[in-house]
Amino acid sequence: MDSPSRKSSAIQRWLILILIGSSDLMTGELIRRQFRQTSYQFPMATNLTQSEIRTIDLFREASPSVVHIRTAEIAFELGRFSLNQSKTPQGSGSGFIWNRRGHIVTNYHVIQNADEMTVTLADNSTWNAYRVRVAPSKDLAVLKIDAPENLLKPIEIGASSNLQVGQTVLAIGNPFGLDQTLTTGIISGLGREIISVTGRSIRNVIQTDAAINPGNSGGPLLDSSGRLIGMNTAIYSSSHVYAGIGYAVPVDLISRFVPQLIEYGKIQSPSLNFTGVDDFVTGKLKKNGVLPPSIHGVMVQDLVEGGAADQAGLLEIRRDESGKIVLGDLIMQLDETPIMGSNSLLDALEDHKVGDVVTLTIFRNNRKLKLKAKLQDWKNE
């Protein structure tokens, strides 16, 4: 589907969903200077519990895979005789090492407006970074640094499909610029949904009570074995500070799309390749009696020639021989999933891969039909 209107679901007005990349470097830098890490090694306490020893070992094992990302904006000012350039620190966030080729994964909103980026590794070495590719609708970004392999320890990848509410999690990041900060908690909820910077929903998000604050964005959420299960992304708060509810993008989404960004330079988006009628317009057609009130779905406005919908035999809005407008097909169901509107169609498509064959239930001329369609990559034309 090309780009029908994507309206975010209503969020309680008294709560604010905050993306947790730190944009206020003043506070973070002051704190970081006051509590700057040194090379001093604290002795191991002798009266630790087995649980504490396990947490310490997990942190020591995983923390070398976590990085600190700083961004800056470059401004140009035309002087009397020259063009002056100034660099302004913009934000701070976290990320993790994906592979020994220097690929770093973080949230898109961490580097969204950055002109320059640096990545600081666990050994405090700092490297210039550049964007490989981004996927704003997934709040994903892949950066690259040219650091030697011996400094790059890829994070261990886990799975998010079999997580359970109540299991222990660990978050590592750089809140307020404080490098290599560890917090612990549990999974408080599963199957949550947050809204990306594009207005598209990100599904199956992990909810945790592990403390997450500005600067934690892009950092890893780990299970009790130290494996990546999510990327810390947002908090739900009325005061812009941590209030016990944090959200992490699930690792299954990351594992699916990051390799695509690295290999293809974009994510492959299973699509029917058509432009849909705005949901608001479809609602008006039902209200005015043009469509039955019980009918739901997405109407085909324009077909992409040779696209999946076109090849499946769907019909777009057109005029008959007398010049009368004939409505396009209305997609009511994809396989067993009811299609209530544009977002639900996009969500249903995301559960599939390019090349999958799906069954569409459509409404045409006051009757329902079933058609087969082979999904294609989205054609951004």
PASE-108818 format. One line per 8 residues: number of its first residue (from 1); their letters; for each residue x, y, z of N, C-alpha, C. Coordinates in steps of 0.02 Angstrom, whole numbers. Each point is the difference from the previous one (the first is absolute). Layout:
NUM> a> X Y Z X Y Z X Y Z | ...
END
This chain:
1> mdspsrks> 43 -59 0 -43 59 0 44 61 0 | -18 51 -38 44 57 -9 3 43 62 | -47 43 13 2 38 61 -67 30 17 | -50 -42 19 -63 28 23 11 34 66 | -48 41 21 7 37 62 10 -47 58 | 49 15 43 15 -42 57 -10 41 63 | -58 -8 30 -17 40 59 18 -38 63 | 36 32 44 19 -32 62 -61 -9 44
9> saiqrwli> 0 -56 37 -54 -10 48 5 52 55 | -59 18 29 -2 52 51 38 -23 62 | 40 45 27 38 -14 61 -28 44 54 | -4 -26 61 -26 40 54 39 66 4 | -38 55 1 30 65 -7 45 19 58 | -12 -28 58 39 21 58 65 -39 7 | 12 -46 -46 63 -35 0 39 16 -63 | 64 -1 3 43 17 -56 45 -58 -15
17> liligssd> 1 -23 -62 46 -51 -22 64 34 -23 | 54 -12 35 62 37 -11 52 -45 -30 | 26 19 -58 58 -34 -27 60 22 41 | 42 -48 20 47 14 53 71 11 -24 | 10 30 -58 65 26 -17 8 67 34 | 56 11 34 8 62 38 17 57 -47 | -43 51 -2 14 59 -41 26 57 42 | 1 -9 66 25 53 43 69 -20 25
25> lmtgelir> 51 19 -37 67 -20 17 28 37 59 | -27 59 16 28 39 55 -4 -39 65 | -61 -23 17 -8 -37 62 42 -64 0 | -5 -38 -56 36 -62 -4 75 10 5 | 27 50 -33 72 11 0 24 22 69 | -39 42 34 19 21 67 3 -60 47 | -51 -43 -4 0 -59 42 58 -45 -17 | 11 -9 -66 53 -46 -22 69 25 23
33> rqfrqtsy> 11 66 -3 63 27 23 10 -11 75 | -55 7 38 4 -6 72 15 -71 20 | -27 -48 -38 8 -70 18 37 -38 -55 | 48 32 -32 35 -30 -56 34 -66 20 | -6 -50 -42 31 -64 14 76 7 0 | 32 -38 41 72 -3 0 20 -72 -12 | 65 -12 -5 24 -67 -12 7 -40 65 | -20 31 56 5 -34 64 -43 -62 1
41> qfpmatnl> 28 -55 22 -36 -63 4 -22 -13 72 | -65 -3 11 -25 -12 67 10 -74 18 | 22 -13 60 9 -71 20 -67 -34 6 | 0 -66 -13 -61 -39 5 -18 -10 73 | -63 16 17 -23 -11 68 -1 -75 14 | 9 -18 63 5 -70 18 -65 -31 23 | -51 42 12 -62 -25 28 -58 6 -48 | 14 -10 -65 -52 5 -51 -41 -64 -4
49> tqseirti> -64 8 -17 -42 -58 -12 15 -28 -69 | -22 -61 -12 9 -30 -65 -36 40 -54 | -58 28 17 -36 41 -48 39 63 -18 | 31 32 50 39 60 -13 62 -16 -42 | 32 -55 15 59 -20 -39 -19 -12 -72 | -58 -32 -9 -23 -14 -69 -13 65 -37 | -31 50 32 -14 64 -32 65 36 -18 | 48 -2 46 65 32 -12 34 -32 -60
57> dlfreasp> -1 -66 -3 32 -36 -55 -34 17 -67 | -67 4 2 -37 16 -61 18 70 -25 | 5 47 46 18 68 -19 70 3 -30 | 47 -33 32 69 0 -26 5 -33 -68 | -42 -50 -12 1 -34 -64 -34 41 -55 | -55 34 17 -40 35 -51 21 72 -11 | 25 34 50 13 72 -5 50 19 -55 | 50 -41 -17 44 19 -55 -36 5 -67
65> svvhirta> -60 -27 -5 -39 4 -63 -43 63 -4 | -1 39 54 -44 59 4 42 63 -13 | -27 46 -40 36 60 -19 -39 62 20 | 37 56 3 -28 65 14 2 42 -64 | -58 23 -22 -5 38 -62 -12 74 16 | 40 44 -29 -10 72 7 -10 30 -69 | -45 47 -5 -16 31 -64 10 75 3 | 9 30 -59 10 72 -4 -32 25 -65
73> eiafelgr> -23 62 2 -26 34 -59 52 51 -24 | 5 7 -65 46 50 -29 -41 56 -30 | 15 60 21 -36 59 -26 48 42 -40 | -25 30 -54 41 43 -42 -29 71 3 | 45 48 9 -20 70 4 42 40 -50 | -33 38 -41 34 39 -51 27 64 31 | 67 3 6 31 61 26 11 50 -56 | 33 54 18 11 52 -49 46 -23 -56
81> fslnqskt> 50 -39 18 48 -21 -50 7 -76 -4 | -37 -37 40 10 -72 1 -64 -35 24 | 0 -66 -9 -54 -42 24 25 -34 64 | -30 19 56 23 -26 64 -39 -63 19 | 35 -48 29 -31 -63 19 5 -8 76 | -55 -20 31 1 -13 72 -31 -68 13 | 24 -33 52 -24 -66 18 -33 4 68 | -62 -24 5 -37 2 62 -16 -70 24
89> pqgsgsgf> 22 -19 61 -21 -66 26 -76 -5 2 | -24 -57 -23 -72 -7 -8 -31 -50 48 | 30 -58 7 -32 -51 41 48 -55 18 | -26 -45 41 39 -56 24 -45 -61 5 | 26 -57 -18 -40 -61 4 46 -60 6 | -29 -59 -7 36 -62 7 -8 -42 -64 | 38 -52 -3 -3 -47 -56 37 -63 18 | 2 -47 -46 37 -62 13 33 -24 -64
97> iwnrrghi> 54 -37 9 40 -25 -56 -35 -61 -30 | -12 4 -66 -35 -54 -34 48 -53 -26 | 57 22 -28 48 -48 -28 70 29 2 | 49 -40 -19 70 23 2 19 42 -60 | -48 12 -45 12 46 -56 -11 72 21 | -21 12 61 -8 68 25 -70 27 -3 | -50 -43 -13 -69 24 -3 -28 8 71 | -30 57 11 -29 18 65 -75 10 -10
105> vtnyhviq> -40 -28 45 -73 6 -4 -24 47 55 | -46 45 -17 -29 45 48 -70 19 -23 | -33 43 38 -65 27 -22 10 55 -52 | -46 3 -47 2 53 -49 -5 69 32 | -43 6 51 -11 67 29 62 26 36 | 48 -44 16 62 22 32 42 42 -48 | 0 -19 -64 44 33 -49 -40 36 -54 | -64 10 12 -46 25 -51 23 64 -33
113> nademtvt> 20 49 39 19 66 -28 75 13 3 | 39 -53 8 72 9 10 36 11 -66 | 48 47 1 45 10 -56 65 -38 11 | 20 -6 62 60 -38 18 -16 -45 59 | 34 -58 2 -11 -48 54 66 -30 21 | 8 -12 65 57 -37 25 -26 -58 43 | 40 -53 1 -16 -59 40 58 -13 47 | -15 -4 64 50 -15 51 -9 -72 22
121> ladnstwn> 54 -38 -5 -2 -70 20 14 -8 74 | -5 -62 24 9 -13 72 70 16 24 | 50 0 -45 68 16 20 13 76 -1 | -54 39 -11 2 73 -2 31 28 -64 | 15 -42 -49 21 26 -65 -61 26 -38 | 10 55 -36 -56 33 -35 14 0 -75 | -52 -16 -38 6 -9 -72 -54 39 -36 | 20 31 -56 -51 32 -42 -45 -53 -31
129> ayrvrvap> -64 15 -4 -48 -48 -26 -38 31 -58 | -23 -43 -45 -43 24 -55 -60 -47 -6 | -53 27 -29 -60 -40 -9 10 -51 -56 | -22 -60 14 -5 -50 -53 -69 6 -31 | -51 -12 38 -69 10 -21 -44 6 62 | -60 27 -10 -47 8 55 -68 -26 -21 | -41 -18 49 -69 -21 -10 -43 38 51 | -19 62 -16 -37 41 49 -64 -32 25
137> skdlavlk> -35 -37 -43 -63 -30 21 10 -55 52 | 61 -25 6 17 -50 51 43 30 55 | 15 64 -5 45 35 46 67 -36 4 | 26 -20 -59 64 -35 -4 50 40 -41 | 63 -2 21 54 30 -39 61 -44 6 | 37 -6 -55 63 -37 0 55 50 -17 | 50 4 45 58 42 -10 60 -45 -14 | 56 32 -18 62 -38 -10 59 40 24
145> idapenll> 46 -34 33 63 30 21 57 -42 -27 | 57 31 -10 58 -35 -27 49 -18 56 | -25 -35 49 41 -22 56 28 -69 -14 | 58 -17 28 29 -67 -11 -43 -54 32 | 2 -59 -29 -43 -54 22 10 -18 73 | 62 6 26 12 -20 68 -35 45 51 | -25 58 -22 -38 44 45 -75 -10 -6 | -20 -41 -48 -71 -8 -15 -26 -67 24
153> kpieigas> -40 1 52 -30 -62 25 -75 1 -14 | -22 -39 -49 -72 0 -17 -42 -24 59 | -58 29 7 -46 -21 53 -29 -68 -17 | -14 -39 51 -30 -66 -11 -75 8 -12 | -24 -28 -54 -70 9 -20 -43 -54 30 | -55 21 29 -49 -47 28 -63 -1 -43 | -57 -13 31 -65 -2 -34 -52 33 44 | -51 28 -31 -53 32 38 -67 -35 -7
161> snlqvgqt> -2 -53 -39 -65 -33 -13 -23 -43 59 | 47 -19 43 -18 -45 55 9 32 69 | -1 66 3 8 35 63 -61 -9 45 | 11 7 65 -54 -8 49 -1 61 46 | -60 23 16 -8 53 50 27 -25 66 | 43 39 32 29 -18 64 72 -20 -4 | 26 -16 -60 69 -21 -3 47 60 7 | 59 -13 26 49 52 16 31 29 -64
169> vlaignpf> 10 66 0 34 33 -56 51 50 27 | 49 16 -42 51 49 15 4 51 -56 | 7 63 17 8 53 -50 67 33 10 | 38 8 -54 64 34 3 -2 58 -49 | 24 58 22 -1 59 -43 37 57 32 | -16 60 -24 36 60 21 -49 55 20 | -41 -12 51 -49 51 20 34 64 24 | -23 57 -26 28 65 17 75 2 -13
177> gldqtltt> 24 -40 -47 71 0 -17 43 -41 46 | -29 -35 47 39 -42 47 13 -67 -33 | 63 -10 -22 18 -58 -39 -10 -65 38 | -20 -52 -38 -1 -68 25 -39 -7 66 | -62 24 -2 -44 -4 58 -45 -62 -6 | -3 -38 54 -41 -61 2 -61 11 45 | -58 -20 -23 -60 -3 42 -32 -68 -12 | -37 -24 49 -32 -65 -5 -74 6 15
185> giisglgr> -38 -49 -22 -71 -1 13 -30 -64 -27 | -63 4 -17 -35 -57 -29 -38 22 -62 | -22 -49 -38 -47 14 -55 -69 11 32 | -27 59 -9 -65 18 30 -58 -14 -46 | 12 -3 -64 -53 -12 -48 28 -16 -68 | -41 -33 -41 20 -19 -67 -55 21 -49 | 18 3 -64 -49 16 -51 -23 73 2 | 42 44 27 -19 71 1 12 30 -69
193> eiisvtgr> -23 62 -8 6 35 -64 20 72 13 | 51 24 -36 19 70 4 0 29 -71 | 2 66 -4 -4 34 -64 69 26 -19 | 23 -16 -60 65 23 -24 -5 73 -22 | 58 29 -18 1 70 -21 -38 11 -65 | -14 -54 -37 -38 7 -63 -76 -6 12 | -20 -15 61 -71 -11 14 -21 -73 -6 | 45 -42 -26 -15 -72 -5 8 -32 68
201> sirnviqt> -41 -48 14 5 -36 64 55 -53 -3 | 34 -9 56 48 -54 9 -32 -49 48 | -9 -62 -22 -38 -48 39 44 -47 40 | -32 -37 44 34 -51 41 57 28 42 | -9 62 21 51 34 40 0 -29 71 | 60 -2 30 9 -27 68 -7 57 50 | -39 -11 52 -5 48 55 42 -25 58 | 39 46 30 43 -20 56 -1 54 54
209> daainpgn> 15 -22 62 7 49 54 73 14 16 | 47 -28 -39 70 19 7 7 75 -15 | 35 36 43 4 73 -6 31 20 -67 | -36 40 -38 22 25 -65 -10 75 1 | 51 37 -20 -2 73 2 29 29 -64 | -6 67 -10 30 31 -59 73 -19 -8 | 18 -23 -59 67 -25 -14 3 -75 -5 | -52 -35 24 -4 -73 -6 -22 -24 -69
217> sggpllds> -30 45 -39 -26 -21 -66 53 -34 -41 | -19 -56 -30 46 -38 -42 41 -51 36 | -2 1 67 38 -49 39 -36 -66 5 | 36 -53 18 -30 -67 1 -40 -14 63 | -53 -39 -9 -35 -32 55 19 -74 -5 | 26 -27 54 28 -68 0 -42 -46 44 | 2 -64 -16 -31 -49 44 50 -23 52 | -20 -47 43 44 -19 55 60 -42 -22
225> sgrligmn> 4 -14 -64 59 -33 -28 45 49 -37 | -18 64 1 40 51 -33 -12 6 -74 | -55 -28 -25 -15 3 -72 -47 58 -14 | 10 31 -58 -42 56 -21 -72 -24 -13 | -48 32 35 -70 -15 -13 -39 61 -23 | 31 60 5 -34 60 -22 47 60 1 | -24 55 -29 38 63 -1 -41 54 36 | 28 26 55 -36 50 40 -15 61 -42
233> taiysssh> -63 21 0 -22 50 -49 -40 57 29 | -43 -13 48 -46 52 23 -20 -12 72 | -24 53 32 -32 -6 65 -69 31 -3 | -43 -22 45 -68 26 3 -5 39 64 | -9 66 -5 5 42 59 -38 65 -10 | -23 28 55 -32 66 -3 48 56 17 | 63 -19 18 48 51 23 65 -1 -38 | 4 -39 -54 60 -5 -41 58 -35 35
241> vyagigya> -12 -30 58 50 -40 33 -29 -69 14 | 45 -47 15 -20 -69 9 -53 -7 55 | -53 -37 -16 -55 -9 47 -19 -74 6 | 47 -44 -15 -12 -71 9 -24 -37 -61 | -9 36 -56 -23 -33 -62 48 19 -56 | 37 -49 -23 45 9 -57 -18 -48 -55 | 18 18 -61 -16 -42 -58 63 -16 -40 | 3 -61 -25 56 -23 -41 -26 -32 -64
249> vpvdlisr> 29 20 -56 -16 -32 -65 25 -72 3 | -41 -49 -19 20 -71 7 57 -20 -46 | 42 -45 23 58 -21 -38 -19 -37 -64 | -57 -34 0 -20 -35 -62 -10 50 -57 | -25 59 15 -7 52 -51 69 25 -21 | 44 10 49 68 23 -15 37 -50 -43 | -4 -64 19 35 -53 -37 -27 -8 -71 | -62 18 -10 -30 -6 -66 23 57 -46
257> fvpqliey> 3 61 27 9 58 -43 72 27 -3 | 39 -9 52 69 26 -2 41 -33 -56 | -2 -67 -8 37 -29 -57 -23 27 -68 | -65 15 -6 -25 28 -62 29 70 -12 | 3 40 53 29 68 -7 73 -4 -21 | 36 -48 28 72 -7 -16 9 -26 -71 | -40 -50 -20 11 -32 -65 -33 38 -57 | -62 24 10 -37 30 -55 -5 76 5
265> gkiqspsl> 17 28 57 -5 72 9 -71 23 16 | -45 -46 10 -69 16 18 -32 -63 29 | -58 9 31 -35 -59 23 -48 -23 -54 | -8 -65 -6 -48 -27 -47 -68 0 32 | -47 35 -30 -67 8 28 -50 -38 -43 | -25 -57 23 -50 -36 -39 -60 45 -16 | -19 2 -62 -51 48 -22 -43 -28 -56 | -60 27 -5 -44 -13 -57 9 52 -54
273> nftgvddf> 36 53 16 16 53 -48 -61 32 -33 | -36 36 41 -54 42 -25 -8 59 48 | -34 51 -23 -17 57 42 -71 -9 25 | -9 5 65 -66 -10 29 -37 65 13 | -65 -5 1 -42 58 18 9 14 74 | 3 64 18 7 20 70 -57 -31 42 | 18 -25 60 -50 -30 43 -58 47 15 | 15 64 6 -52 50 14 -52 1 -57
281> vtgklkkn> 25 -4 -62 -45 1 -58 -43 -63 -1 | 31 -57 14 -38 -62 2 -55 3 53 | 16 30 57 -50 9 52 -58 43 -23 | 16 53 -38 -52 44 -27 -46 -37 -49 | 30 -44 -41 -39 -39 -47 -50 -45 36 | 22 -28 57 -46 -41 40 -54 42 32 | 20 58 26 -48 44 33 -53 25 -48 | 20 11 -62 -46 26 -50 -39 -55 -37
289> gvlppsih> 10 -62 19 -37 -54 -29 27 -27 -65 | 58 24 -22 30 -25 -62 26 -71 11 | 26 -13 61 22 -66 18 -42 -25 59 | -11 -65 5 -37 -27 58 37 16 65 | -36 17 53 33 19 63 41 -55 32 | -15 -63 -16 36 -56 29 66 -15 -36 | 11 32 -56 59 -14 -40 60 38 29 | 58 -33 1 62 31 25 57 -20 -47
297> gvmvqdlv> 53 40 1 58 -17 -40 32 61 -32 | 41 -13 -50 36 52 -37 -19 -3 -73 | -22 56 -27 -21 3 -70 59 16 -45 | 2 -34 -58 53 12 -49 -16 63 -39 | 45 49 4 -9 61 -39 37 -3 -66 | 65 -15 4 42 -5 -61 43 -62 5 | 6 -37 -54 43 -58 -3 68 20 -29 | 53 -31 27 66 5 -31 3 -52 -55
305> eggaadqa> 14 22 -61 0 -46 -57 51 -56 13 | -23 -61 -5 43 -58 11 9 -16 73 | -32 38 44 5 -13 71 -39 -61 21 | 8 -20 63 -32 -61 24 -76 5 -5 | -29 57 19 -72 8 -4 -24 -2 -72 | 38 32 -45 -17 0 -71 1 -70 -28 | 53 -38 15 6 -68 -25 -52 -47 29 | -23 16 61 -52 -42 31 -69 12 -28
313> glleirrd> -8 55 -39 -64 14 -31 -44 49 38 | 28 36 49 -39 50 35 -15 59 -46 | -55 34 13 -22 56 -41 4 65 39 | 24 52 -33 6 65 31 -62 43 -15 | -3 59 30 -54 47 -15 5 21 -73 | -56 1 -34 0 13 -73 -67 29 -20 | -8 15 -63 -64 23 -28 -25 -52 -49 | -66 -10 1 -29 -46 -49 -12 36 -66
321> esgkivlg> -32 -33 -47 -9 29 -66 -42 63 1 | -44 6 49 -42 60 4 34 57 38 | 61 -13 26 36 51 37 -13 -2 74 | -40 -47 22 -15 -6 72 60 -32 36 | 14 27 60 56 -27 40 -19 -68 28 | 44 -48 -8 -8 -68 27 52 -9 55 | -23 -19 59 46 -8 57 48 -57 -12 | 60 7 28 49 -54 -3 -17 -56 49
329> dlimqlde> 36 -55 -7 -9 -56 46 18 20 71 | -35 -29 48 13 12 70 30 -63 30 | 62 4 24 33 -58 30 -24 -7 72 | -37 -54 14 -30 -10 66 40 -48 44 | 39 -43 -32 35 -51 40 62 -22 -37 | 54 -12 36 62 -28 -28 12 -66 36 | -5 -55 -36 -1 -66 31 -56 -1 53 | 17 -12 62 -51 -3 53 -5 64 39
337> tpimgsns> 37 51 -19 3 63 38 -50 51 -28 | -48 22 40 -46 53 -23 38 65 -10 | -17 36 -52 31 64 -14 -50 55 17 | 16 38 53 -45 52 24 16 68 -31 | 61 8 -23 22 63 -29 72 -5 -24 | 29 57 -17 67 2 -29 52 -31 46 | -1 20 64 51 -25 45 -5 -76 10 | -61 -26 4 -7 -72 10 23 -39 -61
345> lldaledh> -7 29 -60 26 -33 -60 76 0 1 | 30 56 19 73 4 4 26 -50 52 | -35 -5 57 21 -47 52 -6 -72 -25 | -53 -15 -36 -9 -68 -26 54 -18 -51 | 18 49 -41 53 -12 -50 68 -12 34 | 12 33 56 64 -7 34 10 -70 28 | -53 -38 8 6 -69 24 22 -47 -55 | 10 26 -61 19 -41 -57 67 23 -28
353> kvgdvvtl> 24 -38 -48 62 16 -35 -15 12 -74 | 46 36 -33 -5 9 -72 1 -69 -33 | -48 -12 -45 -6 -64 -34 -54 -45 28 | -25 17 60 -55 -40 28 -63 9 -43 | -39 -53 -6 -65 2 -33 -55 4 53 | -42 51 -4 -52 10 50 -69 -1 -35 | -51 -14 41 -68 1 -25 -34 64 23 | -26 38 -48 -35 62 15 -75 -10 -6
361> tifrnnrk> -36 21 51 -73 3 -5 -19 71 -16 | -34 10 -57 -15 68 -22 -76 9 -8 | -20 62 1 -71 18 -12 -4 37 -66 | -39 -29 -47 -6 29 -67 -73 -10 -24 | -30 54 -21 -69 -4 -27 -48 -35 49 | 7 20 63 -46 -26 52 7 -74 14 | 57 -29 -16 11 -69 18 74 -11 17 | 13 -53 38 68 -15 21 32 -50 -47
369> lklkaklq> 64 12 -15 39 -45 -42 66 -15 34 | 31 -55 -20 67 -17 25 49 -2 -59 | 57 32 10 52 2 -51 67 -17 31 | 44 -30 -39 68 -15 23 47 55 -24 | 47 20 44 49 51 -17 68 -21 25 | 51 11 -42 69 -14 20 33 66 20 | 21 5 62 25 62 27 66 20 -31 | 8 64 -12 61 28 -29 32 48 51
377> dwkne> 62 19 -15 30 54 39 -35 65 -19 | -7 44 49 -34 63 -12 36 41 -53 | -37 22 -50 28 41 -54 -13 73 17 | 52 35 20 -7 70 20 5 44 -62 | -55 5 -35 0 37 -63 -46 60 4
END
